[in-house]
């Protein structure tokens, strides 16, 4: 089971400030660097840089609004990110299930042979 992951996309959402920005934009139906900076523990300039990162991976789009830009989340790109996360999660769940089955098989073999790993330590 192979999953193609967009590393740039996940690098962009890997930052907690950017994730919070996405939450705020989704909850508020959009926002500017100024309105976001009022709700975050970073400067307006930092918000602008974070919005640039999110914009480069297509998670947000800005349109001119007076002297600022009004940003909205691209819901299709966000859905793509969520789908990737779900696929990666499913891959890891399958791997963990295989490890569990292997460990259970080893334990059953030891139990049936009467082998106690502590005795061989």
KOLMIPA-510739 format. One line per 8 residues: number of its first residue (from 1); their letters; for each residue y, x, z of C-alpha. Coordinates in nm, 2 decimals. Layout:
! KOLMIPA-510739
NUM	A	Y X Z  ...
! end
This chain:
! KOLMIPA-510739
1	XXXXXXXX	0.00 0.00 0.00  0.31 0.18 -0.12  0.67 0.06 -0.06  0.97 0.19 -0.25  1.26 0.23 -0.01  1.62 0.29 -0.11  1.71 0.58 0.11  2.08 0.55 0.04
9	XXXXXXXX	2.07 0.18 0.15  1.88 0.26 0.47  2.11 0.56 0.54  2.40 0.32 0.52  2.26 0.06 0.75  2.12 0.33 0.99  2.46 0.36 1.15  2.51 0.11 1.44
17	XXXXXXXX	2.88 0.07 1.36  2.80 -0.03 1.00  2.53 -0.27 1.12  2.79 -0.43 1.36  3.04 -0.45 1.07  2.78 -0.64 0.86  2.72 -0.88 1.15  3.10 -0.94 1.19
25	XXXXXXXX	3.15 -0.99 0.81  2.86 -1.23 0.80  2.97 -1.43 1.11  3.33 -1.44 1.00  3.28 -1.51 0.63  3.45 -1.18 0.54  3.72 -0.95 0.68  3.96 -0.67 0.63
33	XXXXXXXX	3.96 -0.32 0.77  4.22 -0.43 1.01  4.04 -0.74 1.14  3.72 -0.54 1.17  3.89 -0.25 1.36  4.02 -0.50 1.61  3.66 -0.59 1.70  3.51 -0.24 1.69
41	XXXXXXXX	3.55 0.07 1.90  3.67 0.27 1.60  4.00 0.31 1.42  4.10 0.13 1.11  4.06 0.45 0.91  3.70 0.49 1.04  3.63 0.13 0.94  3.76 0.20 0.59
49	XXXXXXXX	3.53 0.49 0.56  3.23 0.28 0.68  3.32 0.01 0.44  3.32 0.27 0.16  2.97 0.37 0.25  2.85 0.01 0.26  3.03 -0.05 -0.07  2.86 0.24 -0.25
57	XXXXXXXX	2.52 0.09 -0.17  2.63 -0.25 -0.28  2.61 -0.42 0.07  2.98 -0.52 0.07  3.24 -0.59 -0.20  3.61 -0.59 -0.15  3.87 -0.79 -0.34  4.25 -0.73 -0.31
65	XXXXXXXX	4.42 -0.95 -0.05  4.78 -0.87 -0.01  4.82 -0.51 0.10  4.45 -0.49 0.21  4.11 -0.57 0.07  3.90 -0.86 0.19  3.53 -0.76 0.22  3.23 -0.98 0.20
73	XXXXXXXX	2.86 -0.90 0.24  2.66 -0.91 -0.08  2.38 -1.14 0.03  2.15 -1.05 -0.26  2.17 -0.68 -0.16  2.12 -0.77 0.21  1.82 -0.97 0.12  1.68 -0.67 -0.07
81	XXXXXXXX	1.73 -0.45 0.24  1.55 -0.71 0.45  1.27 -0.73 0.20  1.23 -0.35 0.21  1.23 -0.35 0.59  0.96 -0.62 0.59  0.75 -0.43 0.34  0.78 -0.11 0.55
89	XXXXXXXX	0.68 -0.30 0.86  0.38 -0.45 0.69  0.27 -0.11 0.57  0.30 0.03 0.92  0.11 -0.27 1.07  -0.17 -0.21 0.83  -0.18 0.16 0.92  -0.19 0.08 1.29
97	XXXXXXXX	-0.47 -0.17 1.24  -0.67 0.10 1.06  -0.61 0.34 1.35  -0.71 0.07 1.60  -1.03 0.00 1.41  -1.12 0.37 1.39  -1.05 0.42 1.76  -1.27 0.11 1.85
105	XXXXXXXX	-1.55 0.24 1.62  -1.54 0.58 1.80  -1.54 0.41 2.14  -1.84 0.19 2.04  -2.03 0.50 1.92  -1.96 0.68 2.24  -2.06 0.38 2.45  -2.39 0.33 2.25
113	XXXXXXXX	-2.47 0.70 2.29  -2.38 0.70 2.66  -2.13 0.97 2.60  -1.84 1.00 2.85  -1.56 1.21 2.70  -1.45 1.31 3.05  -1.78 1.48 3.11  -1.74 1.70 2.80
121	X	-1.37 1.79 2.89
! end
